[in-house]
């Protein structure tokens, strides 16, 4: 598994996270996509960089994958 993903998962489990105002405001809506990161040269905390509601026209019904041009309606 990707080392960064594993690091972020572990930090979230330990509640070592920082959520920006923008990220917090966007996570109040469902569904939501969240981009996590860790500052360069550090190992903690995990930071929500941004969050947004995916456009149902651009994403599959489960919101896990972007639709290709032929799938968009």
Phi and psi restraints in degrees (value plus and minus 20) as a CYANA .aco file:
   2 UNK   PHI     -75.4   -35.4
   2 UNK   PSI     109.8   149.8
   3 UNK   PHI     -79.2   -39.2
   3 UNK   PSI     -60.5   -20.5
   4 UNK   PHI     -85.5   -45.5
   4 UNK   PSI     -62.8   -22.8
   5 UNK   PHI     -81.8   -41.8
   5 UNK   PSI     -63.8   -23.8
   6 UNK   PHI     -82.4   -42.4
   6 UNK   PSI     -62.9   -22.9
   7 UNK   PHI     -80.4   -40.4
   7 UNK   PSI     -66.9   -26.9
   8 UNK   PHI     -84.2   -44.2
   8 UNK   PSI     -63.3   -23.3
   9 UNK   PHI     -78.7   -38.7
   9 UNK   PSI     -63.0   -23.0
  10 UNK   PHI     -86.3   -46.3
  10 UNK   PSI     -59.8   -19.8
  11 UNK   PHI     -85.3   -45.3
  11 UNK   PSI     -60.0   -20.0
  12 UNK   PHI     -83.4   -43.4
  12 UNK   PSI     -63.6   -23.6
  13 UNK   PHI     -79.9   -39.9
  13 UNK   PSI     -52.1   -12.1
  14 UNK   PHI    -110.8   -70.8
  14 UNK   PSI     -15.8    24.2
  15 UNK   PHI      41.1    81.1
  15 UNK   PSI       8.3    48.3
  16 UNK   PHI    -115.2   -75.2
  16 UNK   PSI      54.0    94.0
  17 UNK   PHI    -153.9  -113.9
  17 UNK   PSI     136.1   176.1
  18 UNK   PHI    -149.0  -109.0
  18 UNK   PSI     112.4   152.4
  19 UNK   PHI    -138.7   -98.7
  19 UNK   PSI     103.2   143.2
  20 UNK   PHI     -89.7   -49.7
  20 UNK   PSI     141.7   181.7
  21 UNK   PHI     -77.5   -37.5
  21 UNK   PSI     -65.4   -25.4
  22 UNK   PHI     -80.1   -40.1
  22 UNK   PSI     -66.5   -26.5
  23 UNK   PHI     -82.1   -42.1
  23 UNK   PSI     -62.3   -22.3
  24 UNK   PHI     -82.7   -42.7
  24 UNK   PSI     -65.9   -25.9
  25 UNK   PHI     -82.2   -42.2
  25 UNK   PSI     -60.1   -20.1
  26 UNK   PHI     -92.8   -52.8
  26 UNK   PSI     -48.9    -8.9
  27 UNK   PHI     -96.3   -56.3
  27 UNK   PSI     -26.2    13.8
  28 UNK   PHI     -94.9   -54.9
  28 UNK   PSI     -31.0     9.0
  29 UNK   PHI    -128.3   -88.3
  29 UNK   PSI     131.6   171.6
  30 UNK   PHI    -142.2  -102.2
  30 UNK   PSI     129.9   169.9
  31 UNK   PHI     -90.2   -50.2
  31 UNK   PSI     148.3   188.3
  32 UNK   PHI    -161.4  -121.4
  32 UNK   PSI     121.3   161.3
  33 UNK   PHI    -124.7   -84.7
  33 UNK   PSI     116.4   156.4
  34 UNK   PHI    -145.8  -105.8
  34 UNK   PSI     114.9   154.9
  35 UNK   PHI    -126.8   -86.8
  35 UNK   PSI      99.7   139.7
  36 UNK   PHI    -123.8   -83.8
  36 UNK   PSI     134.9   174.9
  37 UNK   PHI    -176.2  -136.2
  37 UNK   PSI     152.9   192.9
  38 UNK   PHI    -153.8  -113.8
  38 UNK   PSI     112.3   152.3
  39 UNK   PHI     -76.9   -36.9
  39 UNK   PSI     120.8   160.8
  40 UNK   PHI     -74.9   -34.9
  40 UNK   PSI     113.3   153.3
  41 UNK   PHI      63.5   103.5
  41 UNK   PSI     -17.1    22.9
  42 UNK   PHI    -143.4  -103.4
  42 UNK   PSI     149.4   189.4
  43 UNK   PHI    -142.8  -102.8
  43 UNK   PSI     -20.5    19.5
  44 UNK   PHI    -182.0  -142.0
  44 UNK   PSI     131.7   171.7
  45 UNK   PHI    -106.9   -66.9
  45 UNK   PSI     149.2   189.2
  46 UNK   PHI     -96.1   -56.1
  46 UNK   PSI     119.7   159.7
  47 UNK   PHI    -144.9  -104.9
  47 UNK   PSI     111.5   151.5
  48 UNK   PHI     -97.5   -57.5
  48 UNK   PSI      95.5   135.5
  49 UNK   PHI    -100.3   -60.3
  49 UNK   PSI     -65.9   -25.9
  50 UNK   PHI    -177.3  -137.3
  50 UNK   PSI     144.2   184.2
  51 UNK   PHI    -168.4  -128.4
  51 UNK   PSI     126.7   166.7
  52 UNK   PHI    -174.4  -134.4
  52 UNK   PSI     138.5   178.5
  53 UNK   PHI    -107.9   -67.9
  53 UNK   PSI     103.3   143.3
  54 UNK   PHI     -90.6   -50.6
  54 UNK   PSI     123.6   163.6
  55 UNK   PHI     -95.4   -55.4
  55 UNK   PSI      98.4   138.4
  56 UNK   PHI     -78.0   -38.0
  56 UNK   PSI     -44.1    -4.1
  57 UNK   PHI     -90.1   -50.1
  57 UNK   PSI     -50.3   -10.3
  58 UNK   PHI    -116.0   -76.0
  58 UNK   PSI     -31.1     8.9
  59 UNK   PHI    -142.3  -102.3
  59 UNK   PSI     134.1   174.1
  60 UNK   PHI     -84.1   -44.1
  60 UNK   PSI     146.7   186.7
  61 UNK   PHI     -77.9   -37.9
  61 UNK   PSI     -50.2   -10.2
  62 UNK   PHI    -109.4   -69.4
  62 UNK   PSI     -18.7    21.3
  63 UNK   PHI      41.6    81.6
  63 UNK   PSI       4.1    44.1
  64 UNK   PHI    -116.0   -76.0
  64 UNK   PSI     -43.0    -3.0
  65 UNK   PHI    -158.3  -118.3
  65 UNK   PSI     124.4   164.4
  66 UNK   PHI     -91.2   -51.2
  66 UNK   PSI     121.3   161.3
  67 UNK   PHI     -95.8   -55.8
  67 UNK   PSI     128.2   168.2
  68 UNK   PHI    -103.7   -63.7
  68 UNK   PSI     151.4   191.4
  69 UNK   PHI     -75.4   -35.4
  69 UNK   PSI     -56.1   -16.1
  70 UNK   PHI     -94.1   -54.1
  70 UNK   PSI     -37.4     2.6
  71 UNK   PHI    -110.5   -70.5
  71 UNK   PSI     -38.7     1.3
  72 UNK   PHI     -92.0   -52.0
  72 UNK   PSI     117.2   157.2
